[in-house]
Amino acid sequence: MTREHEILVGVDGSAASLHALDWAAAEARTRGLGLRVVVAYALPSFTAASLDGGYAALDDETIRAGAQAVLDEALTHLGTPGVPVHGRVVTGDAAGVLVDESRRVELAVVGTRGRGGFADRLLGTVSSALPAHGFCPTVVVPLRGADGQPLADGETVDVKPVGRIVVGVDGSPPAERALRAAIREALAWDAELYAVSGVPIASMTGALAWLPSAVDHEQVLKDMAEGLDVVVDRAVAEYPGAQVQRHVLDGTGAELLTEFSAATDLVVVGSRGRGGFAGLLLGSTSQAVLHHARCPVMVVTTRGDAPASS
């Protein structure tokens, strides 16, 4: 099965998922794509000491009706977005369902800070699993106010147009994939694009005793800048009209990306790499960025070329 020209959005009835839906709608309008809105539900079982069998299952029709209500609410919230929209209620674990659905679309979008509402499990587990295991790029959209703090109950925040994008580049093939995705986003939104390489020079000299005591910081930064230019120039050659500003900075990936997210509309990273930015999804650093970023984070998977299944 070939990919549909759609953006996948997982919703669970929370304010965070509806905010992600709004972001996805803006992205769909900008890129000329449709929206595929999905609510996933499973039949939970629980131990019941008062029952001889030890287990009780909730009624499938009741749970499905709840899922359908969540979908209806999301479509009503969406209104008339100006792009094709269709919704689906799917039985199964939310993370597994969305990973499978990601085979068929161009982009997946989920929110963070889901609480209350139907299927509260969706946001949290999914926002970690989908970027790592999805078959297309995933955007994780945080629900935070202008000050970067979580919103109080009942508060809302408007979706900002993407005017500035930062992409982490470390020279690895996955990072180059992320760079190309960031270029396409910048061209679609007519946004400023900054390609950044991080070099934690301070920690290199202070924490790693086996390194020379005197590291030529300027030479390290110069070498990195030259490497960054080679990678960016190669990518820009494929996209006429693309302009990319380049920066090499002293710092770790988690620190820099979190800092950039305060003044950026989209951060783009690869899902694999040799440390630095493109390796952010391998462990606690990726979780720190996804949980604390103040703007949406796009994760470009290495599985993007995997064939879609029927």
C-alpha positions in Angstrom: 0.0 0.0 0.0 1.3 3.4 -0.9 1.3 6.3 1.5 -1.7 8.6 1.5 -1.2 12.3 1.4 -2.4 12.7 5.0 -1.3 13.6 8.4 -2.2 11.2 11.2 -3.4 12.6 14.5 -4.0 10.6 17.6 -6.7 12.0 19.9 -7.9 10.9 23.3 -10.3 13.6 24.5 -7.7 15.7 26.4 -7.0 19.3 25.8 -3.4 18.4 24.8 -4.7 16.1 22.0 -7.1 18.7 20.7 -4.2 21.3 20.6 -2.2 18.8 18.6 -5.1 18.4 16.3 -5.2 22.2 15.7 -1.4 22.1 15.0 -1.9 19.2 12.5 -4.7 21.1 10.8 -2.5 24.1 10.3 0.3 21.9 9.0 -2.2 20.1 6.6 -3.4 23.4 5.2 0.2 24.6 4.6 1.3 21.4 3.0 -1.9 20.6 1.1 -2.5 17.3 2.9 -5.5 15.7 4.4 -6.1 14.7 8.1 -6.6 11.2 9.4 -8.0 11.5 13.0 -7.7 8.3 15.0 -9.0 7.2 18.4 -7.7 3.9 19.6 -9.3 1.9 22.4 -8.6 -1.5 24.1 -10.8 -3.6 26.2 -9.3 -3.5 29.7 -9.7 -6.4 32.1 -9.2 -6.2 35.8 -9.1 -8.6 38.7 -12.3 -8.9 40.6 -11.9 -10.7 43.9 -15.7 -11.1 44.3 -15.9 -13.1 41.1 -15.1 -16.8 40.9 -13.3 -16.4 37.6 -11.1 -13.7 39.0 -11.6 -11.4 35.9 -14.2 -9.1 34.6 -14.3 -7.4 31.2 -15.9 -4.1 30.3 -18.5 -4.3 27.5 -17.1 -3.7 24.1 -20.0 -1.6 22.9 -19.8 0.7 25.8 -16.1 1.3 25.4 -16.5 1.8 21.6 -19.3 4.2 22.2 -17.0 6.2 24.4 -14.3 6.2 21.8 -16.8 7.3 19.1 -17.8 10.2 21.4 -14.2 11.3 21.7 -13.8 11.2 17.9 -17.1 13.1 17.4 -15.9 15.8 19.8 -12.6 16.1 18.0 -14.2 16.5 14.6 -16.6 19.1 16.0 -13.7 20.9 17.6 -11.9 20.9 14.2 -14.8 22.5 12.4 -14.1 23.2 8.8 -10.3 23.1 8.5 -10.2 23.6 4.7 -8.6 20.2 4.1 -10.0 16.7 3.7 -10.7 15.0 7.0 -11.7 11.5 8.0 -11.9 9.9 11.4 -11.5 6.3 12.6 -12.1 4.4 15.8 -9.7 1.5 16.0 -9.5 -1.4 18.5 -6.1 -1.9 20.0 -3.3 -0.4 22.1 -3.0 3.3 21.2 0.8 3.2 20.6 0.6 0.1 18.5 -2.3 1.4 16.5 -0.7 4.7 15.7 2.7 3.0 14.8 0.9 0.8 12.4 -1.1 3.7 10.9 2.1 5.7 10.5 3.0 3.3 7.6 0.3 4.8 5.5 0.7 8.6 6.0 3.3 11.3 5.5 3.4 12.7 9.0 2.1 11.7 12.5 1.1 14.2 15.2 0.5 13.7 18.9 0.2 15.9 21.9 1.7 15.8 25.4 0.2 16.5 28.9 -2.9 14.3 28.3 -4.9 14.1 31.5 -8.5 13.1 32.1 -10.9 12.5 29.3 -11.1 9.1 27.5 -8.0 7.0 27.2 -5.7 9.2 29.2 -3.0 6.6 28.5 -2.6 7.8 24.9 -0.5 10.9 25.6 2.7 9.9 27.4 3.3 6.4 26.2 2.4 7.3 22.6 4.4 10.5 22.6 7.5 8.4 23.5 6.8 5.3 21.4 5.6 6.8 18.2 8.7 8.9 17.5 11.0 5.9 18.2 9.0 3.2 16.3 6.9 5.1 13.7 7.3 4.7 10.0 7.0 8.4 9.2 8.2 11.6 10.9 6.4 12.4 14.2 5.6 15.8 15.6 5.1 15.9 19.4 3.1 19.1 20.3 3.4 20.3 23.9 0.5 22.1 25.5 2.2 25.0 27.2 1.5 28.7 27.6 3.6 31.6 26.3 5.7 31.4 29.5 6.5 27.8 28.8 4.5 26.6 31.8 1.7 23.9 31.7 -1.8 25.4 31.3 -4.3 25.4 34.1 -7.6 23.6 33.6 -9.8 25.4 31.1 -6.9 27.5 29.6 -6.3 27.3 25.9 -3.5 28.5 23.6 -3.5 29.3 19.9 -1.4 27.5 17.4 1.4 29.6 16.1 2.5 29.6 12.5 5.9 28.1 11.9 8.2 31.0 11.3 11.5 29.7 12.7 12.8 26.1 12.6 15.9 24.7 14.3 17.3 21.3 13.1 20.1 19.4 14.9 22.9 18.1 12.6 25.8 15.9 13.5 26.9 14.6 10.1 25.2 11.2 10.5 22.8 9.9 7.8 19.8 10.1 10.1 20.7 13.7 10.9 20.9 14.5 7.2 17.4 13.0 6.8 16.2 15.4 9.5 17.9 18.3 7.8 16.1 17.5 4.5 12.8 17.3 6.4 13.4 20.6 8.0 14.2 22.2 4.7 10.9 20.9 3.3 9.1 22.4 6.3 10.9 25.7 5.9 10.0 25.9 2.3 6.3 25.0 3.0 6.0 27.6 5.7 8.4 30.2 4.2 10.2 29.9 7.6 13.7 30.8 8.7 15.8 27.6 9.1 18.8 27.2 11.4 21.1 24.1 11.2 22.9 23.7 14.5 25.7 21.3 15.6 26.5 21.0 19.3 29.9 20.4 20.7 30.1 20.0 24.5 33.6 21.4 24.8 33.4 22.5 28.4 32.5 18.9 29.5 35.1 17.5 27.2 37.9 19.3 29.0 36.4 19.2 32.5 35.0 15.7 32.9 37.0 13.5 30.6 40.5 13.2 32.1 41.8 11.1 29.2 41.5 14.1 26.8 44.4 16.6 26.4 44.3 19.2 29.1 44.4 22.0 26.6 41.9 21.6 23.8 41.9 24.2 21.1 38.3 25.3 21.3 38.5 27.5 18.3 39.9 24.8 16.1 37.3 22.3 17.3 34.5 24.8 16.4 36.1 25.6 13.1 36.4 21.9 12.1 32.8 21.3 13.1 31.6 24.4 11.1 33.4 23.1 8.0 31.8 19.8 8.4 28.4 21.4 8.9 28.8 23.5 5.7 29.5 20.3 3.7 26.4 18.6 5.0 24.1 21.6 4.6 25.4 22.5 1.1 24.8 19.0 0.0 21.2 19.1 1.2 20.4 22.6 -0.1 21.6 21.6 -3.6 18.5 19.3 -3.7 16.1 22.2 -2.8 16.4 25.3 -5.1 15.6 28.4 -3.1 16.3 26.9 0.3 18.3 29.0 2.7 19.9 27.6 5.8 21.8 29.5 8.5 24.5 27.4 10.2 25.7 27.6 13.8 28.1 25.5 15.8 27.7 25.9 19.6 29.2 24.7 22.8 26.7 22.6 24.7 24.8 19.3 25.0 21.8 18.4 22.9 19.3 18.4 25.7 20.4 21.8 27.0 20.6 23.5 23.6 17.4 22.1 22.1 15.4 23.0 25.2 16.9 26.5 25.1 16.1 26.9 21.4 12.6 25.8 21.8 11.7 28.9 23.8 12.3 31.1 20.7 11.5 28.6 17.9 8.3 27.3 16.4 9.6 23.8 15.5 12.7 21.8 16.5 13.7 18.9 14.2 15.9 15.9 15.2 16.8 12.6 13.7 16.0 9.3 15.5 19.5 7.9 15.4 23.0 9.3 15.3 26.4 9.6 16.9 25.4 11.5 20.0 24.7 15.2 19.7 21.3 16.1 18.3 20.6 13.2 16.1 21.1 10.7 18.9 18.6 12.3 21.1 16.0 9.5 20.9 18.4 7.0 22.4 17.5 7.3 26.1 16.9 9.9 28.7 18.0 12.9 26.7 15.3 12.5 24.1 12.7 12.2 26.9 14.0 15.4 28.5 13.7 17.3 25.2 10.2 15.9 24.3 8.9 16.6 27.9 10.4 20.0 28.4 10.4 21.6 24.9 8.3 24.7 24.7 7.6 24.2 20.9 6.6 21.2 18.8 9.4 18.7 18.1 9.6 16.8 14.9 11.4 13.4 15.1 12.5 12.1 11.7 12.6 8.3 11.9 15.1 6.0 10.2 12.2 3.7 9.3 10.6 6.2 6.9 11.5 4.1 3.9 9.9 0.9 5.2 7.2 -0.4 2.9 3.6 0.3 4.0 1.5 -2.7 4.8 -2.1 -3.3 3.9 
